[in-house]
Amino acid sequence: MKLVSNMKSDFDALLKEEGIYENTNDIAIKRVIAFQLEEAMKAQSITKTKMAEMMNTSRAVVNRLLNPDNSSLTLHTLEAATNALGKRLNISIV
């Protein structure tokens, strides 16, 4: 476990040195969020169109939400998505 921790620290340091840490981290977080939302939608057989209806928004918003390369995301949109799926949003700062 120590080796993995050291590798992560070294990798984070490299990304910071290159000036791309924040952008890379944003993209990684968004990919996880998009994956989790898509999996929850699949499990409940919810289409993008149905998800948009459940969130009271447009399908374009849902497409942006599920696009792993689009890191723009508001807490309001994320909360609407999790509520529509019957899930809870849990954010922690570590």
C-alpha positions in Angstrom: 0.0 0.0 0.0 2.9 2.3 0.8 4.2 1.9 -2.8 0.8 3.0 -4.3 0.7 6.0 -1.9 4.2 7.0 -3.0 3.4 6.6 -6.7 0.3 8.7 -6.3 2.3 11.4 -4.5 5.0 11.4 -7.2 2.4 11.5 -10.0 0.5 14.3 -8.3 3.8 16.2 -7.9 4.6 15.7 -11.6 1.2 16.9 -12.7 1.6 20.0 -10.5 5.1 20.6 -11.9 3.7 20.5 -15.4 0.9 22.9 -14.4 -1.9 20.4 -15.3 -2.9 19.0 -11.9 -6.1 20.9 -11.5 -7.4 20.3 -15.0 -6.4 16.6 -14.9 -8.1 16.2 -11.5 -11.3 17.9 -12.7 -11.5 15.6 -15.7 -10.9 12.5 -13.5 -13.6 13.5 -11.1 -16.1 14.3 -13.9 -15.4 10.9 -15.5 -16.2 9.1 -12.2 -19.4 11.2 -11.8 -20.5 10.6 -15.4 -19.8 6.8 -15.1 -21.8 6.5 -11.8 -24.8 8.4 -13.1 -24.8 6.4 -16.3 -24.6 3.1 -14.4 -27.5 4.2 -12.2 -29.5 5.1 -15.2 -28.8 1.8 -16.9 -29.8 -0.1 -13.7 -33.2 1.7 -13.7 -33.6 1.6 -17.5 -33.8 5.4 -17.7 -33.0 7.0 -21.0 -31.4 10.4 -21.4 -34.8 11.8 -22.5 -36.5 10.4 -19.5 -33.7 11.6 -17.2 -34.2 15.1 -18.6 -37.9 15.0 -17.9 -37.3 13.8 -14.4 -34.8 16.6 -13.8 -37.1 19.2 -15.4 -34.3 20.2 -17.8 -33.3 19.7 -21.4 -31.6 16.7 -22.9 -28.6 18.9 -23.8 -28.0 19.4 -20.1 -28.2 15.6 -19.5 -25.7 15.1 -22.4 -23.3 17.6 -20.8 -23.8 15.9 -17.5 -22.9 12.5 -18.9 -20.1 13.7 -21.1 -16.9 12.6 -19.2 -14.8 15.2 -21.1 -17.0 18.1 -20.1 -15.9 19.1 -16.6 -18.4 22.0 -16.3 -21.0 20.9 -13.7 -23.0 22.7 -11.1 -24.0 21.3 -7.7 -27.6 22.2 -8.6 -27.5 20.0 -11.8 -25.7 17.2 -9.9 -28.3 17.3 -7.1 -31.2 17.3 -9.6 -29.7 14.2 -11.3 -29.1 12.3 -8.1 -32.6 13.1 -6.8 -34.1 12.0 -10.1 -32.4 8.6 -9.6 -33.5 8.3 -6.1 -30.0 8.7 -4.8 -28.3 11.0 -2.4 -25.4 13.3 -3.2 -22.5 12.9 -0.8 -19.5 15.2 -1.1 -16.5 15.1 1.2 -13.4 17.2 1.5 -10.3 15.2 2.4 
